[in-house]
C-alpha cells in the first residue's frame, strides 16, 4: 500500500511540476502579447534556408488567450506563417498554420507536435506528431524548440537529428518594432 501511495504522490509531483514550468513558459509568452520583434536566421543547414538569410524577419505575438497563443512569423513580404500554441490535457502543442495570400490553407499546414516532458520555464520542445509524419514523412522525427528569455531573446528552432538538420531564428526582445500587417487568412485585413 505504501508503494502505491508513493507512486501516486510521485506521479502527482511530476504532473504538478510539468504544469508549473509550462505555466511559467506560457506566462512568458503572454507577457509579449501585442508586441512585435525583429529577428534573424542564426542557423540553417538546408540549401532552402538560404532564402531566409537576407530577408527581414518579424514575429508578432498577436493573439493571447487562456488556451491559445497565435504568433505570426513573417519573412520579408511573406505573411503566410503563424505559430499556434495551445494547452492540452498533457502539456503544450505547437502547430504551424500556413496560408496563401488569399487566405486559403496551404497543402502543407497544421503540422507540429506536443511536449513530451515538463521542459523549463524558458524552453519547451515539441516532438512531431503522427499527423506531421503522414503529411511530411521527412519531418516525422522533427523536434521544434521555443525559448523565451525575457527582455533578451526569443528563439524558434528546428532539429532533425538523423539528417543533422538545423534551423534557428532569434528575435531581439530588447526593442519592439512596429506592428506588421495581419497574417494572410486573418479576419482583419
WOLINJO-V45905 format. One line per field, one symbol per residue. phi: phi as a letter, one per 20 degrees, with the letter a starting at -180 (. if undefined). psi: psi as a letter, one per 20 degrees, with the letter a starting at -180 (. if undefined). burial: # if it has 9 or more other ideal C-beta (glycine too) atoms within 8 Angstrom, else .. A space follows every 10 residues. Layout:
phi: ???
psi: ???
burial: ???
//
This chain:
phi: .fffffffff ffffffffff ffffggfffg fegndcbecb febbdegffg fegdefdcdc feccdfcbcd cfcdcmeede dceddcecfd qccdcdedce genffffdbm eqadfdbfmc feccdcegef gffffcgfef dfcdcccddg mcbdcdbcbc ggdlecbbcd deefcfdgff fffgnffee
psi: ghgggggggg gggghggggg hhgggghggh iipiqqqqrq phpoiqhihh hhgjqpppqo ngporhjppp nqopocioki pppopqqrhj cqqpqoopqr hjiqqqhnrk qbaqqiahbr hhpqqopprh gghhgnhhji jqoqppponp jfqpppqpqn ghjkpqpppp poihoqrqpr rqqpiqho.
burial: .......... ...#..##.# ##.###.### .##..####. #..#....#. .#..#.#### ##.....### #####...## #######... ########## ....##..## #####..##. ..#######. .##.##..## .########. ..######## ....###### ###......# .####....
//
